[in-house]
Amino acid sequence: MSKYILAIDQGTTSSRAIIYNSALQALTTAQQELPLSYPEPGWVEQNPQQIWQSVLGCIKQALQQLALKPTDIAAIGITNQRETTLLWHKASGKTLYPAIVWQDRRTAKQCQQLKDTGCEPMLQQKTGLLADPYFSATKLGWLLDNIPGARALAEAGELCFGTVDCYLLWQLTGGKVHATDASNASRTLLFNINSQRWDDELLQLFDIPAAIFPQVMDNAAHFGITDPHILGANIPILSMIGDQQAALLGQACISPGMSKSTYGTGCFAVVNTGATVMLSQHKLLSTLAWRLEGQSTYALEGSIFMAGATVQWLRDKLGIIQQASDTEALAQQSSYQQTELLIPAFTGLGTPYWRPEINAALFGMTRDTGRAELATAALCSVAYQSRDLLSAMLKDGVRVDSLRVDGGMTANRWYLQALADLSQTPITRCHTTDTTALGAAFLAALQLGYVNNLTDINRIWQSGEQFQPVLPADSAQALYQRWQRACKALIALEL
């Protein structure tokens, strides 16, 4: 009998396939990096076929690494970059345009118009989200308005809209299933998190035909079976969940008040709010954490658009490091008190500013500014932004006494100490950086009956290294106030 679970973790800059045994121990990982394209300032796109082929390649590589056959896999779980928007032909599966990535800011003016006309309170009440190009609705509207003939095809029911989870499901099932999960649906700005359905008023506001939408399912459910021509076997797909919600589960944050922060391409701090939709007064997002057997658990989220992507910028655009891990040794040569301060608004500023039009800036350069100072400024910028999120949560009445962290950046011990110091919050690194994939695998295991309920995640989650603040609170506050002044100055500049 097949006992292995395959988790697909399709992220912004890479795709991964991780195979777990029935005890949810990771046995092997295959990974492929993915390129992004920037055809115009503020635009961020990906090639859908490259996304799909990278996932397929990772699956095959992971199977080969363990000498497994596709029939050895009992189930597949999918987790994915959220909000990234695709549109494809129902008949052929061919996409009409590149995937518009969640970081894309091309619809910033339209979102500002929604704010100016007073639509944002209604949007927040229905979706928990804000009027921002981050979400799928305006991206989808742009596709329908700018691809010749797309709107007519959509109205005729000949197109499919989906986020990455939905697109991968379509591909894996050979075009037989057009469905998404509740967590990904909740990030589109078109799904009512109270009524748990696509909202007619929102579809009308954004002028989106209902015919193109996928079915919304629970996060642990029978989504479909893989086409044997694709993987060589009929494998059930038993879970789908957005990456940050998956990480919340993978970090065993299953009780209200528990929180995690993931440091991947971006950074996302999420706190479990239980069965309550908590609408933020300080520009955090209310989102659906997961829906199981029709019962919803909600969360409050703060979103930073550039975390690991800022380190990637040091590597790929400035060429001052060869690999991300180089930043740790460089940062050890400088200090928090350096004059250099980077605001990495390369794709605008997220929580709590929500200013998509702002560009990045580097303050405080001197003749002594070099590689070490730039690396330190990049790492500290993520810590300062994390404090922005935790401060907003505190203002909303949610105190985060400790933070569970995961993601690629958490391999950097200097960064984690800086995060503890500058945020004045104890930090616990999970025993694995792969909590996102673990969350998806756990839900598939739940559907298979390998685990009985959510509390079983506590048997699997393990605490790793811990970091306590050692910087005096007044010093951390002074540094944070400097960060806040720099952000205000940049916003006021608005070049």
C-alpha positions as CSV (number, residue, x, y, z in Angstrom):
1,M,0.0,0.0,0.0
2,S,1.3,3.5,-0.9
3,K,2.3,5.5,2.1
4,Y,4.2,8.4,0.7
5,I,2.9,12.0,0.4
6,L,4.2,14.4,-2.3
7,A,4.0,18.1,-1.4
8,I,4.3,20.6,-4.3
9,D,5.5,24.0,-3.1
10,Q,5.2,26.4,-6.0
11,G,6.8,29.7,-4.9
12,T,7.6,33.0,-6.6
13,T,11.2,32.3,-7.3
14,S,11.3,28.5,-7.2
15,S,9.3,25.3,-7.3
16,R,9.9,22.4,-5.0
17,A,8.7,18.9,-4.5
18,I,9.1,17.2,-1.1
19,I,8.3,13.6,-0.4
20,Y,7.1,12.7,3.1
21,N,6.6,9.3,4.7
22,S,3.4,8.5,6.6
23,A,4.9,9.9,9.8
24,L,5.3,13.2,7.9
25,Q,9.1,13.1,8.0
26,A,10.6,14.7,4.9
27,L,12.7,12.2,2.9
28,T,13.9,14.2,-0.1
29,T,13.5,17.6,-1.8
30,A,13.9,18.6,-5.4
31,Q,14.0,22.3,-6.3
32,Q,14.3,24.4,-9.4
33,E,14.7,28.2,-9.5
34,L,12.3,30.3,-11.6
35,P,12.9,33.6,-13.4
36,L,10.7,36.6,-13.1
37,S,10.4,39.2,-15.9
38,Y,9.8,43.0,-15.6
39,P,8.6,44.2,-18.9
40,E,7.8,47.7,-17.6
41,P,8.4,49.5,-14.3
42,G,6.2,48.0,-11.6
43,W,5.2,45.0,-13.8
44,V,6.2,41.5,-12.6
45,E,5.4,38.5,-14.8
46,Q,6.2,34.8,-15.1
47,N,5.9,32.2,-17.9
48,P,3.1,29.8,-16.9
49,Q,4.7,27.0,-18.9
50,Q,7.9,27.4,-17.0
51,I,6.0,27.2,-13.8
52,W,4.3,24.0,-14.8
53,Q,7.5,22.4,-16.3
54,S,9.5,23.3,-13.2
55,V,6.8,21.6,-11.0
56,L,6.8,18.5,-13.3
57,G,10.6,18.4,-13.3
58,C,10.8,18.6,-9.5
59,I,8.2,15.8,-9.0
60,K,10.1,13.5,-11.3
61,Q,13.5,14.4,-9.7
62,A,12.1,13.7,-6.2
63,L,10.8,10.3,-7.2
64,Q,14.1,9.4,-8.8
65,Q,16.0,10.5,-5.7
66,L,14.2,7.9,-3.7
67,A,13.9,5.4,-6.5
68,L,10.1,5.5,-6.1
69,K,7.4,4.9,-8.8
70,P,4.4,7.3,-9.2
71,T,2.2,4.5,-7.8
72,D,4.1,4.7,-4.5
73,I,2.6,8.1,-3.8
74,A,-0.6,7.9,-1.8
75,A,-1.6,11.6,-2.3
76,I,-0.4,15.0,-3.4
77,G,-0.7,18.3,-1.5
78,I,-0.3,21.6,-3.2
79,T,0.8,24.9,-1.7
80,N,1.6,28.0,-3.8
81,Q,2.4,31.6,-4.2
82,R,-0.9,33.5,-3.7
83,E,-2.7,36.2,-5.7
84,T,-0.6,35.5,-8.9
85,T,-3.2,35.6,-11.7
86,L,-3.6,33.4,-14.8
87,L,-6.2,33.2,-17.6
88,W,-6.4,30.2,-19.9
89,H,-8.5,28.7,-22.7
90,K,-10.9,26.0,-21.3
91,A,-10.6,23.9,-24.5
92,S,-6.8,23.8,-24.9
93,G,-5.4,24.9,-21.5
94,K,-3.3,27.5,-23.3
95,T,-2.7,30.7,-21.3
96,L,-3.6,34.0,-22.9
97,Y,-0.8,36.0,-21.2
98,P,2.0,35.5,-18.8
99,A,1.1,35.0,-15.1
100,I,0.8,38.4,-13.5
101,V,2.7,38.0,-10.2
102,W,1.4,39.1,-6.8
103,Q,4.2,41.8,-6.7
104,D,2.9,43.4,-9.8
105,R,1.8,47.1,-9.4
106,R,0.3,47.9,-12.9
107,T,-3.2,48.5,-11.5
108,A,-2.1,50.9,-8.8
109,K,-4.1,53.8,-10.3
110,Q,-7.3,51.7,-10.5
111,C,-6.9,50.8,-6.8
112,Q,-6.4,54.4,-5.9
113,Q,-9.7,55.2,-7.7
114,L,-11.4,52.6,-5.6
115,K,-10.2,54.3,-2.5
116,D,-11.1,57.7,-3.8
117,T,-14.7,56.6,-4.5
118,G,-15.1,55.1,-1.0
119,C,-15.1,51.5,-2.0
120,E,-12.4,50.3,0.4
121,P,-14.6,49.9,3.6
122,M,-17.0,47.6,1.6
123,L,-14.1,45.6,0.2
124,Q,-12.6,45.1,3.7
125,Q,-16.0,44.1,5.2
126,K,-16.6,41.5,2.5
127,T,-13.1,40.2,1.8
128,G,-10.9,41.3,4.8
129,L,-8.5,42.9,2.2
130,L,-7.7,46.4,1.0
131,A,-7.8,48.1,-2.4
132,D,-4.4,47.2,-3.6
133,P,-2.9,45.8,-6.8
134,Y,-1.4,43.0,-4.7
135,F,-4.7,41.0,-5.0
136,S,-6.0,39.2,-8.0
137,A,-9.2,41.2,-8.9
138,T,-7.6,44.2,-10.7
139,K,-5.0,41.9,-12.3
140,L,-7.8,39.8,-13.8
141,G,-9.7,42.9,-14.9
142,W,-6.5,44.2,-16.6
143,L,-6.2,40.9,-18.5
144,L,-9.8,41.0,-19.7
145,D,-9.5,44.6,-20.8
146,N,-6.1,44.4,-22.5
147,I,-6.0,41.1,-24.3
148,P,-7.9,41.4,-27.6
149,G,-11.1,39.3,-27.5
150,A,-10.5,38.1,-23.9
151,R,-13.7,39.6,-22.4
152,A,-15.9,38.2,-25.1
153,L,-14.4,34.7,-24.6
154,A,-14.8,35.1,-20.8
155,E,-18.5,36.1,-21.1
156,A,-19.0,33.1,-23.4
157,G,-17.6,30.8,-20.7
158,E,-14.6,29.8,-22.8
159,L,-11.9,30.9,-20.4
160,C,-10.7,29.8,-17.0
161,F,-9.4,32.1,-14.3
162,G,-7.2,30.8,-11.6
163,T,-4.4,31.4,-9.1
164,V,-1.3,29.1,-9.3
165,D,-3.0,26.3,-7.2
166,C,-5.9,26.2,-9.6
167,Y,-3.7,26.2,-12.7
168,L,-1.5,23.4,-11.4
169,L,-4.6,21.4,-10.5
170,W,-5.9,21.9,-14.1
171,Q,-2.6,20.7,-15.5
172,L,-2.2,17.7,-13.2
173,T,-5.7,16.5,-13.9
174,G,-5.3,16.9,-17.7
175,G,-7.9,19.8,-17.7
176,K,-10.6,17.8,-16.0
177,V,-10.8,19.9,-12.8
178,H,-11.3,23.7,-12.5
179,A,-11.2,24.3,-8.7
180,T,-9.4,26.3,-6.1
181,D,-9.4,26.2,-2.3
182,A,-10.9,28.6,0.2
183,S,-7.6,30.0,1.4
184,N,-6.5,31.0,-2.1
185,A,-9.9,32.2,-3.0
186,S,-9.8,34.6,0.0
187,R,-6.8,36.4,-1.6
188,T,-8.5,37.4,-4.8
189,L,-10.6,40.4,-3.5
190,L,-13.6,38.7,-5.1
191,F,-14.4,36.1,-2.5
192,N,-16.7,36.9,0.4
193,I,-15.1,35.4,3.5
194,N,-18.3,35.8,5.5
195,S,-20.6,34.0,3.1
196,Q,-17.8,31.8,1.7
197,R,-18.6,32.3,-2.0
198,W,-17.7,34.4,-5.0
199,D,-19.5,37.7,-4.4
200,D,-21.8,39.0,-7.1
201,E,-21.5,42.6,-5.9
202,L,-17.7,42.4,-6.2
203,L,-17.8,40.7,-9.6
204,Q,-20.0,43.6,-10.7
205,L,-17.7,46.2,-9.2
206,F,-14.6,44.7,-11.0
207,D,-16.6,43.8,-14.1
208,I,-15.6,40.1,-14.1
209,P,-17.9,37.4,-15.7
210,A,-18.9,34.7,-13.2
211,A,-18.5,32.0,-15.9
212,I,-14.6,32.0,-15.6
213,F,-14.4,31.2,-11.8
214,P,-13.4,27.9,-10.3
215,Q,-15.3,25.9,-7.7
216,V,-14.1,26.7,-4.2
217,M,-13.3,23.6,-2.0
218,D,-12.2,23.0,1.6
219,N,-8.4,22.8,2.1
220,A,-8.4,19.1,2.7
221,A,-10.7,17.5,0.1
222,H,-10.6,15.2,-2.9
223,F,-9.6,17.8,-5.6
224,G,-9.2,15.2,-8.4
225,I,-6.8,12.6,-9.7
226,T,-3.7,13.1,-11.8
227,D,-3.9,12.2,-15.4
228,P,-1.8,9.0,-15.9
229,H,-0.3,10.4,-19.1
230,I,1.3,13.2,-17.0
231,L,2.8,11.4,-14.0
232,G,2.3,7.7,-15.0
233,A,-0.3,7.0,-12.3
234,N,-3.7,8.1,-11.0
235,I,-2.7,9.9,-7.8
236,P,-5.4,11.7,-5.7
237,I,-4.8,15.4,-5.0
238,L,-6.1,15.8,-1.4
239,S,-5.0,19.2,-0.3
240,M,-4.5,22.7,-1.6
241,I,-3.6,25.8,0.5
242,G,-2.0,29.2,0.0
243,D,1.6,29.3,1.1
244,Q,1.3,31.6,4.1
245,Q,-1.7,29.7,5.5
246,A,0.2,26.4,4.9
247,A,3.1,27.8,6.9
248,L,0.8,28.9,9.8
249,L,-0.4,25.3,10.0
250,G,3.1,23.8,9.5
251,Q,4.3,26.0,12.4
252,A,1.5,24.4,14.6
253,C,-0.2,27.8,15.1
254,I,-3.6,26.1,15.4
255,S,-4.9,28.1,18.4
256,P,-6.1,31.7,18.4
257,G,-3.2,34.1,19.3
258,M,-0.4,31.9,17.9
259,S,1.7,33.6,15.2
260,K,4.4,32.9,12.6
261,S,6.4,34.9,10.2
262,T,7.7,33.4,6.9
263,Y,10.8,34.9,5.3
264,G,10.8,33.9,1.6
265,T,10.6,36.1,-1.4
266,G,8.4,38.4,0.8
267,C,7.7,38.3,4.5
268,F,4.3,37.4,5.9
269,A,3.4,37.6,9.6
270,V,0.2,35.8,10.4
271,V,-1.7,35.3,13.6
272,N,-4.5,32.8,14.1
273,T,-7.8,34.5,15.2
274,G,-9.9,31.4,15.3
275,A,-13.5,31.5,14.2
276,T,-13.5,35.3,14.3
277,V,-13.0,37.5,11.3
278,M,-11.0,40.3,12.9
279,L,-11.2,43.5,10.8
280,S,-8.0,45.5,11.3
281,Q,-8.1,49.2,12.1
282,H,-4.4,49.5,11.2
283,K,-4.2,48.2,7.7
284,L,-3.6,44.5,8.4
285,L,-5.4,42.0,6.3
286,S,-8.1,39.6,7.5
287,T,-7.9,36.3,5.7
288,L,-9.1,32.8,5.7
289,A,-6.5,30.5,7.3
290,W,-8.1,27.2,6.3
291,R,-11.6,25.7,5.9
292,L,-12.1,22.1,7.0
293,E,-15.4,20.2,6.7
294,G,-17.0,23.6,6.0
295,Q,-15.7,25.2,9.2
296,S,-13.5,28.3,8.7
297,T,-10.5,29.4,10.8
298,Y,-9.4,33.0,10.1
299,A,-6.2,35.0,10.6
300,L,-4.8,38.5,10.7
301,E,-1.9,39.1,8.3
302,G,0.8,41.7,7.6
303,S,2.5,41.5,4.2
304,I,6.0,42.7,3.2
305,F,6.7,42.5,-0.5
306,M,10.5,42.3,-0.4
307,A,12.4,40.1,2.1
308,G,14.5,37.3,0.5
309,A,14.0,39.1,-2.8
310,T,16.0,42.0,-1.4
311,V,18.9,39.6,-0.8
312,Q,18.4,38.3,-4.3
313,W,18.7,41.9,-5.6
314,L,22.1,42.1,-3.9
315,R,23.1,39.0,-5.7
316,D,21.6,39.4,-9.2
317,K,21.5,43.1,-9.7
318,L,24.4,44.5,-7.7
319,G,26.6,41.5,-7.8
320,I,28.0,42.1,-4.3
321,I,27.3,38.5,-3.2
322,Q,27.6,35.1,-4.9
323,Q,24.9,33.5,-2.8
324,A,22.4,34.5,-0.1
325,S,24.4,33.0,2.7
326,D,27.3,35.5,2.0
327,T,25.2,38.2,3.7
328,E,25.8,36.7,7.1
329,A,29.6,37.1,7.1
330,L,29.2,40.6,5.5
331,A,26.7,41.8,8.1
332,Q,29.1,40.7,10.9
333,Q,31.5,43.4,9.7
334,S,29.0,46.2,10.4
335,S,26.3,47.1,13.0
336,Y,22.7,48.1,13.5
337,Q,24.0,51.7,14.1
338,Q,25.4,52.2,10.7
339,T,24.2,55.3,8.8
340,E,23.0,53.3,5.7
341,L,19.3,52.5,5.7
342,L,17.6,50.7,2.9
343,I,13.8,51.0,2.3
344,P,13.3,48.1,-0.2
345,A,10.1,49.4,-1.9
346,F,11.1,47.8,-5.2
347,T,7.5,46.8,-5.7
348,G,5.9,49.4,-3.5
349,L,5.4,49.3,0.3
350,G,3.0,46.8,1.9
351,T,1.6,46.7,5.4
352,P,1.0,49.2,7.1
353,Y,1.7,51.8,4.4
354,W,0.0,50.3,1.3
355,R,1.8,52.6,-1.1
356,P,2.2,50.8,-4.4
357,E,3.6,53.8,-6.2
358,I,6.6,54.2,-3.9
359,N,10.1,53.2,-5.1
360,A,13.0,51.9,-3.1
361,A,15.6,54.2,-1.6
362,L,18.9,54.0,0.2
363,F,19.6,56.7,2.9
364,G,22.8,57.6,4.7
365,M,25.5,56.6,2.3
366,T,29.1,57.8,2.9
367,R,32.4,57.3,1.2
368,D,32.8,54.3,3.5
369,T,29.7,52.6,2.2
370,G,30.5,49.2,0.8
371,R,29.4,45.6,0.5
372,A,29.1,45.0,4.2
373,E,27.0,48.1,4.8
374,L,24.6,47.3,1.9
375,A,24.2,43.7,3.1
376,T,23.5,44.9,6.6
377,A,21.0,47.5,5.4
378,A,19.2,44.8,3.4
379,L,18.9,42.4,6.3
380,C,17.9,45.1,8.8
381,S,15.2,46.4,6.4
382,V,13.4,43.1,6.7
383,A,13.6,43.3,10.5
384,Y,12.3,46.9,10.6
385,Q,9.4,45.9,8.4
386,S,8.6,43.0,10.6
387,R,8.4,45.4,13.5
388,D,6.0,47.5,11.4
389,L,3.8,44.4,11.2
390,L,4.0,43.5,14.9
391,S,3.3,47.2,15.9
392,A,0.2,47.2,13.7
393,M,-1.0,43.9,15.4
394,L,-0.4,45.4,18.8
395,K,-2.5,48.5,17.9
396,D,-5.2,46.1,16.8
397,G,-5.1,44.5,20.2
398,V,-3.0,41.4,19.3
399,R,0.2,41.1,21.3
400,V,2.8,38.8,19.8
401,D,4.9,37.6,22.8
402,S,7.0,35.2,20.6
403,L,7.3,34.6,16.9
404,R,7.8,31.3,15.1
405,V,9.8,31.9,12.0
406,D,10.6,29.9,8.8
407,G,11.6,30.4,5.2
408,G,15.0,30.7,3.4
409,M,16.2,33.7,5.3
410,T,16.0,32.0,8.6
411,A,19.1,30.0,7.8
412,N,21.0,33.3,8.5
413,R,21.6,33.4,12.3
414,W,22.8,37.0,12.2
415,Y,19.5,38.0,10.6
416,L,17.5,36.2,13.3
417,Q,19.4,37.9,16.1
418,A,18.8,41.2,14.4
419,L,15.1,40.4,14.1
420,A,14.9,39.6,17.8
421,D,16.8,42.8,18.7
422,L,15.2,45.2,16.4
423,S,11.6,43.9,16.9
424,Q,12.3,43.3,20.7
425,T,10.5,39.9,20.3
426,P,11.8,36.4,21.1
427,I,12.2,34.3,18.0
428,T,11.9,30.6,17.6
429,R,13.2,28.9,14.4
430,C,11.3,25.8,13.5
431,H,13.3,22.5,13.1
432,T,12.7,22.8,9.3
433,T,12.5,25.7,6.9
434,D,9.9,23.8,4.9
435,T,6.9,24.5,7.1
436,T,4.9,25.6,4.0
437,A,5.3,22.2,2.3
438,L,4.7,20.5,5.7
439,G,1.3,22.3,6.1
440,A,0.2,21.0,2.7
441,A,1.4,17.5,3.4
442,F,-0.3,17.5,6.8
443,L,-3.7,18.3,5.2
444,A,-3.2,15.5,2.7
445,A,-2.4,13.2,5.6
446,L,-5.5,14.4,7.4
447,Q,-7.6,13.5,4.3
448,L,-5.9,10.1,4.1
449,G,-6.5,9.4,7.8
450,Y,-2.8,9.3,8.7
451,V,-3.6,11.9,11.3
452,N,-6.8,12.4,13.1
453,N,-7.1,16.2,13.7
454,L,-5.3,19.5,13.6
455,T,-3.8,19.0,17.1
456,D,-1.7,16.1,15.7
457,I,0.5,18.8,14.1
458,N,1.9,19.4,17.7
459,R,3.5,15.9,17.6
460,I,5.3,16.8,14.3
461,W,6.4,20.4,14.9
462,Q,9.7,20.8,16.7
463,S,11.3,23.9,18.1
464,G,14.7,24.7,16.7
465,E,17.1,27.5,17.7
466,Q,15.8,30.4,19.8
467,F,16.9,34.0,19.7
468,Q,16.3,36.4,22.6
469,P,16.6,40.2,22.3
470,V,19.9,41.5,23.7
471,L,19.8,45.0,22.3
472,P,18.4,47.4,25.0
473,A,14.8,48.4,24.3
474,D,15.6,52.1,24.2
475,S,18.3,51.5,21.5
476,A,15.9,49.4,19.5
477,Q,13.3,52.1,19.8
478,A,15.6,54.8,18.6
479,L,16.7,52.7,15.6
480,Y,13.1,52.0,14.7
481,Q,12.1,55.7,15.0
482,R,14.8,56.4,12.5
483,W,13.3,53.8,10.2
484,Q,9.9,55.4,10.5
485,R,11.2,58.8,9.8
486,A,12.9,57.5,6.6
487,C,9.7,55.8,5.4
488,K,7.7,59.0,6.0
489,A,10.4,61.1,4.2
490,L,10.3,58.7,1.2
491,I,6.5,58.7,1.0
492,A,6.5,62.6,1.2
493,L,9.0,62.7,-1.6
494,E,6.9,60.7,-4.1
495,L,9.1,61.3,-7.1
